[in-house]
Amino acid sequence: TAFGISGSAITKDQKIGTITVKITSDITPAGSVEDLRSVFENGGKAQLSSNLNGTDERLTLSSGKELEFDLNRKTLSVESIRLSNDDSETLTLRNGTITGYVGLDGNGEKHLIVDNCTLDRLGDNNKNDDSDVTLRNCVITKDCFTSSSSSWTFEGINKISGKMTAKTNITISGDFTLGKLEVPTLITGKPTFNLSGNIR
């Protein structure tokens, strides 16, 4: 907003006025289980404000929503986080630790991006060929498995300490450490691994 003051109108030292600037944020703080339920219901942008233990909580992103969730270098303990509706949804998880299961289900188009996180387990039962999973600089401390539909991409430095069960096409760039790889025999076709980096 522009404003002007005429110098000819000022004849002595005086207070001209006060300018108040109000700063608003589109990031919703999440510090309780109730807050978590709300952000997964409404989508948008959210940030975990403290370590949070909701061990029995099962969080599902609402149908058709997009959520960017910054864990703020904190730990979130839940039973599960899921994309499981039959509509399109996008979930981005960043910068923290999740103890519990993170997964995709249902028939709708799903997009899961996990950036700079440590997860217990990650799984994919989605049945939509346009779905995808992207992991950047992540650690999975136990096992993970893919569906035969979604495409998976690993970028940066990633590590899976347990077993990875692969049924889909996987792109690996950067540095990738894997405990054990399993490709089920009873699947249609075979997954393709596109490698451009180090895998061990």
Phi, psi and omega in degrees: 000130180264145175213161182221154178231129179278122180295329182293342181274352182256115183249352178202169178298131179200157176279122184278324181161181181239132176253121179253126179251122178255121181260124178247154180233144177266011179262123181271124176287141179235110182234005181214167177298322178298320177297318179300314179302320182293315183289328177285338176280321189260341182075196181097218179237137182216157179223131177288127186267344179199166173304138187223128179251105174234057194311321183266004186281133176247107185263132178230126177291133183297153183303131176080005185265159170237135180224127170253114186242110178269117180283351169060035181061028178250176179248129176247121180251114179220165175293313182197157170232124188227148163251104192223010179271176181263011174256178179278135178217151177228128178233127175244126178243131185224146160058060175175194183237135175237118173262120186137183183264135172243129185204164176246138176219187173077186185251349184283164178288123183238145175227117180242122177241124179239119189234118175059052183231156168248125181240152171287298186220147180223129183220158185220111174245016184292151185242020181252126184292344181267003179280156179207156178232129178234127176241131178235120174054056185238159173235129172249115190281342180238237186251163170215159178214150180252159170276181176266006184251302184296149172266145182240140178226132174247126181234146178081221181251115183230151179216132171244112185286328182263224185255140173248121177261115189250126176235004187225175177287135185229132176250127182235120173234162181081219185244124187229124178246129186227130178291307181206140178246132177231131175243110182300145181278333184267060176227159179280120183072185180231144177292149177255132178254118177257111187251132172213073183164206182251134175229135181209000000 
